[in-house]
Amino acid sequence: MTALQKNEDDLLLRLWEQAGMGGEVTITLPESFRYKKAILCNLRNVKLENEINITGQKLRLNIDANAPVTILLTAQ
């Protein structure tokens, strides 16, 4: 994780794959987090059309080798 930023009711999370081995990643959120949506963003924090399902407190996504991923967690 390279960034975690609160923005009003939302939370911005940035990950960067640094091992050179892309693949599926599972992120487990703390029980106190009550986010319902996860939306991929670019490095300028502009929302992309890709939405990630949050099941329980976990979200799964694929990350490319040596690539950043920015996720906006929203309560709505």
Z-matrix of the N, CA and C atoms (Angstrom, degrees):
N
C 1 1.444
C 2 1.521 1 107.61
N 3 1.320 2 115.64 1 130.32
C 4 1.459 3 119.27 2 -179.74
C 5 1.521 4 112.78 3 -111.79
N 6 1.350 5 117.40 4 -14.82
C 7 1.462 6 118.97 5 178.75
C 8 1.524 7 109.98 6 -155.68
N 9 1.319 8 114.89 7 145.51
C 10 1.456 9 123.44 8 174.22
C 11 1.521 10 105.74 9 -145.74
N 12 1.339 11 116.14 10 112.59
C 13 1.462 12 120.07 11 -172.56
C 14 1.525 13 110.30 12 -133.76
N 15 1.314 14 116.35 13 127.28
C 16 1.466 15 122.42 14 176.20
C 17 1.521 16 108.44 15 -84.23
N 18 1.336 17 115.67 16 135.33
C 19 1.452 18 121.60 17 179.62
C 20 1.529 19 107.41 18 -137.47
N 21 1.324 20 116.98 19 97.36
C 22 1.463 21 123.39 20 -173.37
C 23 1.525 22 108.98 21 54.67
N 24 1.338 23 118.31 22 -113.88
C 25 1.464 24 120.90 23 -179.17
C 26 1.525 25 112.93 24 -94.06
N 27 1.321 26 116.86 25 -4.42
C 28 1.460 27 121.86 26 -176.45
C 29 1.523 28 111.11 27 -100.70
N 30 1.327 29 114.91 28 166.27
C 31 1.454 30 121.15 29 178.42
C 32 1.522 31 108.06 30 -134.84
N 33 1.323 32 116.01 31 130.16
C 34 1.457 33 121.98 32 179.37
C 35 1.524 34 108.61 33 -103.53
N 36 1.323 35 115.97 34 126.86
C 37 1.459 36 122.81 35 -177.73
C 38 1.523 37 108.19 36 -122.45
N 39 1.323 38 117.15 37 127.75
C 40 1.466 39 120.55 38 178.04
C 41 1.520 40 109.44 39 -121.12
N 42 1.331 41 114.47 40 129.89
C 43 1.462 42 122.78 41 177.54
C 44 1.521 43 108.17 42 -117.68
N 45 1.325 44 116.27 43 154.13
C 46 1.456 45 120.48 44 176.84
C 47 1.518 46 107.55 45 -140.17
N 48 1.334 47 117.41 46 117.98
C 49 1.457 48 122.03 47 178.94
C 50 1.523 49 107.60 48 -76.31
N 51 1.317 50 117.35 49 117.48
C 52 1.464 51 121.09 50 -173.69
C 53 1.520 52 114.15 51 -116.17
N 54 1.323 53 118.41 52 -2.50
C 55 1.465 54 120.65 53 -178.56
C 56 1.528 55 112.13 54 -88.04
N 57 1.339 56 116.80 55 -8.57
C 58 1.455 57 120.12 56 -178.76
C 59 1.520 58 113.29 57 78.69
N 60 1.322 59 116.70 58 15.57
C 61 1.465 60 121.66 59 -179.17
C 62 1.526 61 108.90 60 -128.76
N 63 1.310 62 116.81 61 91.64
C 64 1.452 63 120.21 62 178.77
C 65 1.515 64 111.22 63 -67.25
N 66 1.312 65 116.19 64 169.82
C 67 1.459 66 121.17 65 178.46
C 68 1.510 67 111.07 66 156.42
N 69 1.330 68 115.32 67 -168.51
C 70 1.462 69 120.26 68 -178.96
C 71 1.524 70 111.09 69 -76.91
N 72 1.319 71 114.57 70 137.59
C 73 1.465 72 122.31 71 179.38
C 74 1.524 73 107.60 72 -122.74
N 75 1.321 74 116.94 73 137.04
C 76 1.459 75 122.29 74 173.73
C 77 1.518 76 108.16 75 -113.26
N 78 1.318 77 115.92 76 125.74
C 79 1.460 78 122.11 77 178.64
C 80 1.524 79 107.32 78 -110.66
N 81 1.312 80 116.72 79 125.65
C 82 1.461 81 121.93 80 177.39
C 83 1.522 82 108.47 81 -105.42
N 84 1.320 83 115.38 82 120.04
C 85 1.461 84 121.44 83 -179.68
C 86 1.524 85 109.82 84 -87.67
N 87 1.320 86 118.01 85 148.94
C 88 1.468 87 120.90 86 175.98
C 89 1.531 88 110.96 87 -60.54
N 90 1.309 89 116.84 88 150.48
C 91 1.467 90 122.41 89 179.69
C 92 1.528 91 112.20 90 -57.02
N 93 1.321 92 117.48 91 -29.89
C 94 1.467 93 120.91 92 -178.24
C 95 1.527 94 112.42 93 -72.75
N 96 1.319 95 118.20 94 -15.53
C 97 1.463 96 121.58 95 178.88
C 98 1.524 97 108.45 96 -78.98
N 99 1.301 98 117.18 97 130.17
C 100 1.463 99 122.26 98 -178.32
C 101 1.525 100 111.41 99 -119.10
N 102 1.307 101 116.77 100 46.72
C 103 1.459 102 120.57 101 -179.57
C 104 1.517 103 110.06 102 -87.08
N 105 1.338 104 116.01 103 141.26
C 106 1.452 105 121.77 104 -176.92
C 107 1.522 106 112.84 105 -106.43
N 108 1.331 107 117.16 106 -24.02
C 109 1.462 108 121.45 107 -177.53
C 110 1.515 109 110.73 108 -128.81
N 111 1.323 110 114.68 109 148.07
C 112 1.462 111 121.70 110 173.35
C 113 1.526 112 106.69 111 -130.07
N 114 1.325 113 116.72 112 123.09
C 115 1.460 114 122.31 113 -175.96
C 116 1.523 115 108.82 114 -123.28
N 117 1.340 116 116.30 115 130.76
C 118 1.463 117 119.84 116 176.08
C 119 1.520 118 109.71 117 -70.95
N 120 1.322 119 116.09 118 143.47
C 121 1.462 120 123.26 119 177.72
C 122 1.524 121 108.69 120 -129.88
N 123 1.333 122 116.02 121 163.34
C 124 1.458 123 118.61 122 173.22
C 125 1.531 124 108.73 123 -86.78
N 126 1.327 125 116.35 124 -176.51
C 127 1.467 126 119.73 125 -177.04
C 128 1.526 127 113.45 126 -68.27
N 129 1.317 128 117.02 127 -13.13
C 130 1.474 129 120.80 128 175.66
C 131 1.528 130 111.03 129 -95.94
N 132 1.324 131 115.35 130 11.09
C 133 1.470 132 123.44 131 178.24
C 134 1.523 133 113.71 132 66.48
N 135 1.333 134 116.74 133 23.65
C 136 1.460 135 121.72 134 175.26
C 137 1.526 136 107.58 135 -87.13
N 138 1.334 137 116.15 136 129.69
C 139 1.462 138 120.59 137 -177.26
C 140 1.523 139 111.13 138 -63.69
N 141 1.332 140 115.19 139 137.01
C 142 1.452 141 122.41 140 171.16
C 143 1.526 142 107.18 141 -98.76
N 144 1.302 143 117.77 142 174.86
C 145 1.465 144 119.95 143 -176.79
C 146 1.522 145 113.16 144 -80.17
N 147 1.330 146 117.39 145 -9.86
C 148 1.462 147 121.08 146 -175.40
C 149 1.525 148 110.88 147 -78.58
N 150 1.326 149 115.98 148 124.63
C 151 1.460 150 121.25 149 175.00
C 152 1.528 151 108.52 150 -111.96
N 153 1.321 152 116.48 151 140.55
C 154 1.458 153 122.48 152 -179.04
C 155 1.523 154 107.62 153 -108.16
N 156 1.312 155 116.52 154 131.81
C 157 1.467 156 120.59 155 177.93
C 158 1.518 157 110.82 156 -70.92
N 159 1.320 158 115.81 157 137.71
C 160 1.459 159 121.73 158 171.47
C 161 1.523 160 106.27 159 -105.79
N 162 1.329 161 116.54 160 116.80
C 163 1.458 162 122.43 161 179.42
C 164 1.517 163 107.52 162 -112.40
N 165 1.321 164 115.91 163 114.89
C 166 1.462 165 118.84 164 -172.12
C 167 1.518 166 107.23 165 65.82
N 168 1.276 167 117.28 166 -122.37
C 169 1.469 168 121.89 167 176.70
C 170 1.531 169 110.47 168 -112.93
N 171 1.345 170 117.00 169 21.28
C 172 1.463 171 120.37 170 -176.35
C 173 1.513 172 111.55 171 -120.13
N 174 1.316 173 115.11 172 145.20
C 175 1.451 174 120.55 173 170.17
C 176 1.521 175 108.50 174 -132.12
N 177 1.327 176 114.21 175 143.82
C 178 1.467 177 120.62 176 -178.26
C 179 1.515 178 109.08 177 -122.17
N 180 1.324 179 115.39 178 139.95
C 181 1.448 180 120.80 179 177.30
C 182 1.518 181 109.49 180 -154.25
N 183 1.323 182 115.30 181 160.78
C 184 1.456 183 120.91 182 174.40
C 185 1.513 184 108.48 183 -95.86
N 186 1.316 185 114.98 184 140.67
C 187 1.458 186 120.81 185 179.14
C 188 1.527 187 107.41 186 -127.29
N 189 1.321 188 116.54 187 136.15
C 190 1.460 189 121.72 188 178.90
C 191 1.519 190 110.56 189 -76.78
N 192 1.315 191 115.92 190 157.12
C 193 1.465 192 121.40 191 178.06
C 194 1.522 193 110.13 192 -60.16
N 195 1.315 194 116.33 193 135.07
C 196 1.471 195 124.06 194 176.97
C 197 1.524 196 113.34 195 56.76
N 198 1.318 197 117.57 196 31.10
C 199 1.462 198 121.03 197 -174.85
C 200 1.525 199 111.58 198 -118.15
N 201 1.340 200 115.62 199 149.87
C 202 1.462 201 119.93 200 173.75
C 203 1.527 202 110.61 201 -87.21
N 204 1.317 203 116.27 202 153.98
C 205 1.461 204 122.78 203 172.43
C 206 1.518 205 106.64 204 -137.06
N 207 1.327 206 116.23 205 129.28
C 208 1.458 207 121.71 206 177.14
C 209 1.522 208 107.95 207 -115.02
N 210 1.326 209 116.42 208 128.62
C 211 1.461 210 122.51 209 -177.06
C 212 1.523 211 108.74 210 -124.04
N 213 1.324 212 116.02 211 128.48
C 214 1.458 213 121.94 212 174.51
C 215 1.522 214 107.63 213 -99.54
N 216 1.316 215 116.79 214 119.49
C 217 1.461 216 122.35 215 177.11
C 218 1.521 217 107.78 216 -97.76
N 219 1.338 218 116.45 217 126.33
C 220 1.457 219 120.74 218 -178.03
C 221 1.523 220 110.55 219 -124.05
N 222 1.312 221 115.59 220 153.24
C 223 1.459 222 121.43 221 -179.97
C 224 1.524 223 111.70 222 -85.68
N 225 1.313 224 117.77 223 -7.67
C 226 1.472 225 121.10 224 -177.16
C 227 1.500 226 111.57 225 -111.88
